[in-house]
Amino acid sequence: MFDRIRKAFIPARQAIGPLPPARDSRLAGLAAGWAAKQGYTVATSSGATALAFEGTVAGKACRLELGRPGRAYIQGEELRGRAELGLAPDVLVVVMNRPLMESLEKQAYSLFTDSLQTSVDSKLPEEMRLLAMHEEVGWDAMPRVFWSRYAVVADDRHHARAWVDAELARLLMEWPEPAPSAQVPLLLMLLRGKAYLRMQQEPGALPALQHATRIFTRACENALKAF
């Protein structure tokens, strides 16, 4: 059955429409001052983005945005990150919190079994299609508590192990208070030579945004060293 689901996703291509305009953001106001102190170039209120800040990781350009979510599984505000790392394009690794993975898999299974389509709607999130086409991987050196909270999907298990080291795992587990629960959607991804971040943000939860930025920075540094 899952082989048939994977085949249904293979021809799909992601179609991304414009996001709705950003609403007033309490978190953006708090984050702007912090981002400027960290040396980021800061911009605010553009389209669906309440706040954008740009910088570099090991000389590579990165951009983070806070604004209206681009995914249905994120409620409220979304922190989005993207870094142009110039990695080998065949490296594909996805890290996400386990409840999000299980929810996306159920949606994919439901869409496939409830439809007579030979290919799934091309507007589905790309991460849903990646879950359908690639296997979850794991390794014993990582603490079991990490695997209870997060799932790692990859084209190659060695790629995943090279990227998700002990320090990145520690950052993913040790959130400052008020800490987001394990249910809060979080996604890290290496794809097409770039690094991506998506995370749901709560109003006023600046420590979580700051920590997510540190996670993304570490993920980019690891990728540049490994690939």
C-alpha positions in Angstrom: 0.0 0.0 0.0 2.7 2.5 1.0 4.6 1.8 -2.3 1.4 2.8 -4.1 1.2 6.0 -2.1 4.8 6.8 -2.9 4.2 6.3 -6.6 1.2 8.6 -6.4 3.4 11.4 -5.1 6.3 11.1 -7.5 4.8 13.1 -10.4 3.6 15.9 -8.2 5.0 19.4 -8.3 4.5 21.9 -5.6 2.3 24.9 -6.4 2.7 27.8 -4.0 0.3 30.7 -4.2 0.6 34.1 -2.5 0.2 34.1 1.2 -2.4 36.4 2.8 -1.3 39.7 4.3 0.3 39.6 7.7 -1.7 40.7 10.7 -0.4 42.8 13.5 2.3 40.8 15.3 3.2 41.3 19.0 6.1 38.9 18.5 7.6 40.9 15.6 8.0 44.0 17.7 9.9 42.1 20.3 12.0 40.2 17.9 13.0 43.2 15.8 15.2 44.8 18.5 16.8 41.4 19.3 17.6 40.7 15.7 19.2 44.1 15.2 21.4 43.5 18.2 22.5 40.2 16.7 23.7 41.9 13.6 20.8 41.0 11.3 19.5 43.4 8.7 15.8 43.9 9.8 12.8 44.8 7.7 9.1 44.8 8.8 5.6 44.6 7.4 5.8 43.4 3.8 2.9 41.3 2.4 2.5 38.2 4.5 5.7 39.0 6.5 5.5 40.9 9.8 9.2 40.8 10.3 12.2 39.7 8.2 15.8 39.6 9.2 18.8 38.7 7.0 22.4 37.7 7.8 25.0 35.1 7.0 26.0 31.7 8.3 29.7 30.9 7.5 29.5 33.4 4.7 26.3 32.0 3.2 23.2 34.2 3.0 20.2 33.3 5.2 16.8 34.9 5.8 14.2 34.4 8.5 10.7 35.7 8.3 7.9 35.9 10.9 4.3 36.2 9.5 1.2 34.5 8.4 1.7 30.7 8.0 2.3 29.2 4.6 1.1 25.7 5.8 -2.3 24.6 7.1 -0.7 22.6 9.9 0.7 25.9 11.5 -1.7 28.0 13.5 -1.1 31.7 14.4 2.3 32.9 13.2 5.1 31.0 11.5 8.9 31.4 11.6 10.4 30.6 8.3 14.1 30.2 7.6 16.0 29.7 4.4 19.8 29.6 3.8 21.5 29.4 0.4 24.2 26.9 1.4 25.2 25.6 -2.0 25.2 22.0 -0.9 25.2 18.9 -3.2 21.7 18.9 -4.6 21.2 15.2 -3.9 21.3 15.6 -0.1 17.8 15.3 1.3 17.1 15.2 5.1 14.0 16.2 6.9 13.7 16.6 10.7 10.2 17.2 12.2 8.5 16.7 15.5 6.8 13.3 15.6 3.2 14.5 16.0 3.6 16.6 12.8 5.0 13.6 10.9 2.1 11.4 12.1 -0.5 14.0 11.2 1.0 14.5 7.7 1.2 10.7 7.1 -2.5 10.3 8.1 -3.5 13.1 5.7 -1.5 11.6 2.9 -3.0 8.1 3.5 -6.5 9.5 3.7 -6.1 11.5 0.5 -4.9 8.5 -1.4 -7.4 6.0 -0.1 -10.4 8.4 -0.4 -9.6 9.2 -4.0 -9.4 7.4 -7.3 -6.7 9.8 -8.5 -3.5 8.3 -10.0 -1.5 11.2 -8.6 -2.0 13.3 -5.6 -3.0 17.0 -5.7 0.1 19.1 -6.7 -0.8 21.7 -4.1 0.1 19.4 -1.2 3.0 20.6 1.0 6.3 19.4 -0.3 7.2 17.8 3.1 4.1 15.6 2.8 5.3 14.2 -0.5 8.8 13.7 0.9 7.5 11.7 3.7 5.6 9.5 1.2 8.7 9.0 -0.9 11.4 8.5 1.7 11.9 6.3 4.7 12.3 7.3 8.4 15.9 6.6 9.6 17.3 6.3 13.1 20.5 5.3 15.0 21.3 4.0 18.4 23.8 6.7 19.4 20.9 9.2 19.7 19.0 9.2 23.0 15.7 7.4 22.9 13.9 10.5 24.3 15.0 12.3 21.1 13.3 9.8 18.9 10.1 10.0 21.0 9.9 13.7 20.1 11.4 13.9 16.6 11.5 11.9 13.4 14.2 12.0 10.7 13.5 11.1 7.1 16.3 11.0 4.6 17.4 9.7 1.2 20.5 8.3 2.9 20.9 7.4 6.6 24.6 8.5 6.5 23.5 12.0 5.4 21.1 12.2 8.3 23.8 11.1 10.9 26.3 13.6 9.5 23.8 16.5 9.8 22.0 15.7 13.1 24.8 15.6 15.5 24.7 15.6 19.4 24.7 19.4 19.7 21.9 19.9 17.2 19.9 17.2 19.0 20.5 18.9 22.3 19.3 22.2 21.0 16.1 20.6 19.6 15.4 19.0 23.0 16.4 21.9 25.4 14.1 24.8 24.9 14.0 27.8 27.1 10.9 28.7 29.1 8.2 29.1 28.2 9.1 26.0 26.2 7.0 24.9 23.2 5.4 21.5 23.7 6.2 18.5 21.6 3.0 19.1 19.7 4.1 22.5 18.3 5.0 22.0 14.6 8.7 22.3 13.7 10.4 21.3 10.5 14.1 21.4 9.5 15.0 20.4 6.0 18.0 20.1 3.6 16.8 20.1 0.1 18.1 21.3 -3.3 21.3 22.6 -1.7 19.5 24.8 0.8 18.4 24.6 4.4 14.9 25.4 5.5 13.1 26.0 8.8 9.4 26.2 9.6 8.0 26.5 13.1 4.8 27.7 14.8 5.3 30.7 17.0 3.2 31.7 19.9 2.4 35.4 20.5 5.0 37.1 22.7 7.2 33.9 22.9 10.5 35.6 22.1 12.7 33.0 23.8 11.4 30.2 21.5 12.0 32.4 18.4 15.5 33.1 19.6 16.2 29.5 20.3 14.7 28.4 16.9 17.1 30.8 15.3 20.1 29.2 17.1 18.8 25.8 16.0 18.7 26.9 12.4 22.2 28.4 12.6 23.6 25.2 14.0 21.8 23.2 11.3 23.3 25.3 8.6 26.8 25.1 10.1 26.5 21.3 10.4 25.4 21.0 6.8 28.3 23.1 5.5 30.8 21.0 7.4 29.2 17.7 6.4 28.4 18.3 2.8 
